[in-house]
Amino acid sequence: MTFSILACDPENGTIGGAAATGSLCVGGWVLRGSLRAGMSASQGAAPSTFWGEDVLSVMAHGTDASKAVAHVVEPDAGRDYRQLAAMDLSGSTAAFTGKENTPEMGSRKFSNGIASGNMLARVEVLDAMAEVMTGSGPLDARLLDAISAAQAAGSDSRGLLSAALLILHPDSAPLTLRVDHHTDDPIGALRDLHHRATSGEYNAWARQVPTMNDRSRVLD
């Protein structure tokens, strides 16, 4: 029902994720992140928001992504209907795809990230996302380009209704953007929202809020 991508930029410490789906509110359901743990994407036919939070909690204690995913997935009797991807702070990734999800489905690892999806029109949707991330440029721009490439390569087999982007950096305010319902072009609407949030007065205001590295931050 969804495609998602998690990635990090080891040169500047940015971590992030993007997702899109043929249903509502993909950002609230799928993406989770923590600068103390990494990123997660929990999706599938019957997605568990607990999975997304729990895998971050496990990674926050130093467990790598592969072991963290196994720790979360194995006790859940409903795992066959779910999909989980995780990325730890080192850029190591892992994923699980339950067999009862709707094809096409699966994951693709790439350097410092992972792409996942289910109910895809074509499995090449995953390859398209991974290929975009091998390029250069700011992580947020590449993530947006990756989900655009996924849409062009076949997308969710139902089309798209929502899209989301989550970007975290220790010296910046969290950037969490969600287009919860858009019948024409949710990724295009997300791009417009991203432009508005990273320019002008809003961007100037966001630069004064506390960050992980400066909890007392205030700019005149």
Secondary structure, DSSP 8 states (H G I E B T S, - for coil): -EEEEEEEETTTTEEEEEEEESSS-HHHHTEEEETTTEEEEEESSS--HHHHHHHHHHHTTT--HHHHHHHHHTT-TTGGG-EEEEEETTS-EEEEE-TTS-SS-EEEEETTEEEEEESBS-THHHHHHHHHHTS-S-HHHHHHHHHHHHHHTT-BTT--SEEEEEEE-TTS--EEEEE---SS-HHHHHHHHHHHHTSHHHHHHHTTS-BTTBTT----
